[in-house]
Amino acid sequence: IVHWAETAADVNRIVCELAAKYSVRKVVKSKSMVSEECALNDALEAAGVQVVETDLGEYILQLAQEPPSHIIAPVIHKGRAEIADLFEEKHHLPRKSAAAELTREAREMLRSHFLSADMGISGANFIVAETGTTLIVTNEGNGRMVTTLPRVHVAITGIEKVVPTLEDVTTLLRLLPRSATGQTISNYISFTTGVAPAGEDGPGHFHIILLDAGRTRLIGGDMQPMLRCIRCGACMNHCPVYQSVGGHAYGWVYPGPMGSILTPTYVGLENALDLPHASTMCNQCGVVCPVKIPLPDLMRKLREKQFERGLRPWVEYLGLGLWGWAARRPALYALLSGIGVRILSWMGGAEKLIHHLPLGGGWTAGRDMPAPQGKTFRELYARKKRQS
């Protein structure tokens, strides 16, 4: 049975209604970014349903009550010692330190949940229109447990994951693991088509929920290329901004360059003002994207829309206006740059750190700004040119 969900709230309502219909008390989940987008776990728990994440990274984050920081490796921000401490606290077992021992402990904990769950909820990397088949690509095998052991299987995904034929899927399956983890193919690729035949093991009820939540608004607009995104995570793996600030700094489900576009598009440009600016425009994300989404170009268009709608703070308009005026006068620009560098260097003092910067409080409120060292780029370039 296929359900259409206009909004995230519709997804939560449909799943909770299905849980009530089938008397579900426990749900096991495989990793699903769309369910994160909908805050589905909170909705199910509010309805009295126990939810257990079964992807190892997501399971760790559920114990820690934290959101993912990466769409492929959700717990990449945590170290092994931190995870060992968490398991000791939550599992009430002797502390283990080896990665294999920690993995075994998690597997033993999850095994009983797989066997006692009433409903399995999965995402879908792709859905094939001609057959109604859902595909799940995993390396841990939990996806197969979630989709085969419980008596009810619910697959939730965005409408952009629907592809016409199985032949189209084979092309995408060559791209996804290579770009996501560098593998030729992942350990498990699960094809699910309908309920289990009578007398066979498997779910007796199968529901697919297709989520819109702003996706149809992209059709025909500047952001339409984002509908090609296969959620491989390659863009964030090569992004210097993501590498510096981590996934949680992006404030919503999707981090990295893809999140800098998807989040403003889905939640509103005025609600994610900083994300289109979270880029150095180095174009590494555009180069590595397997489906050739022009990510820097899309971020630039979002920046343009912000200025057209007057969403940026007035001080930015003033600052850019003054900078543009000075930049059209090279001699004056060089003079002001030299003076600015020397003032900032003086403000840094012996520590070479600026603790408070006028008109730059957004930076220094949470961190110190390194004072510039030496001369301006123009001065260094001129000296190098003279030497050569």
Phi, psi and omega in degrees: 000131181253131179245142175257127179243116180289323184227170176298323179298326178294320177301311181299319180296315182297315182295318179295323177294320177294321178298319178291320182298320184260014178054050182277130177247334180224135178240134169251141185235141164264168188299130181213113179290331178293323177293328173294319178300326183268353188054046185296321181303317180298319181295318180292318180295324176295335178272005177087018181256131176283133181241130180234118174284138184245344168297134187303313179297315179294326177297316178299316181292326177296319177296322182276352182057051179232154174277162177293154176248357179207143186282338178260316179244081191296337184250026184297340182276356181252142177270167182297319181296321179295321178292321178299318177297320181295315179297319179299319181290317187272326183269343181058043177237161178304142184293135176243154184239332182286143182300320180296322180292320178295319179295318179297320179297316178297319180297318179295323178293321185282336186304313182294328178292319177302318186283340184250358184287146177267333183221140172248130179244126179233164166271200173205122176292325176209154172232131183266120185293322186290337183238347185075021183274135172258144179241134176236127180251118182220167174244351185256340181088355180293332179300321179291323179295318182295324186269352184241330185278313180292159183281346178233131176241127176239123177252128183239129178203166176282155184293341181287349181275358179280127177239155188294310191226167175296328178296321177296323181296321182299325177295314181293328179290340173283330182279316191300303183294325179297317183280330184279312187229000181081009180273149172295320175208149181283169183296323184227130169233112187256124175258124180236123180230098175077189182277167178290143176299155180304132179085356180257156175290148178133173183292143176268351180222133183225123180233137175246130177245120178259123184259133173269287177049048176097353183292320181293337178293340181283338185295127179083359181253183182298329185269007182304324179304337180293341177291347176279347186301129180256011175058047179273337179083004182298324183297319181284333178295337182250004185272121179295331179290312178300318181298331182275320189254342181081170187286327184294336181294343182279347167081356179212201190289320189255113178267183176071189180303321179297321178290329178295343177255314184294318184298308176300328181290320184274320185260353180109133183300324181289344180263001180215056188298324188277338189296318178298344179265359180276059182203142174269358184059033178284344177072012176298322179296320179293326181290318186273348182298121184289341180251015170059046173280127180282072189302313179299322179297320180292321177296323178295321178294323177294323176298317179299319180296323178299315181289323178298324181270000178067036184272342181279155178300148183300329182295331177291317177301316180296313182298316180292325177296316178294319179297316179298321179296317181288324183294336178281359179232085190307317182295315178295320180298316179297319180296312181295322178297316179298317178296317181298317179299318182290324177294315180295322177297320178294321180295332180288337178063203182293331180286340186061032178228135180260117183273333179217126183238116176304136183066005178230032182297334178297331177279306189281353177294329183241354181200163175272148178260125177298133177286145179297146181251131174076221188256176177285165179298320181299320179292318179295320180295317180297319180294318179297322180294320178295320182292329182273000000 
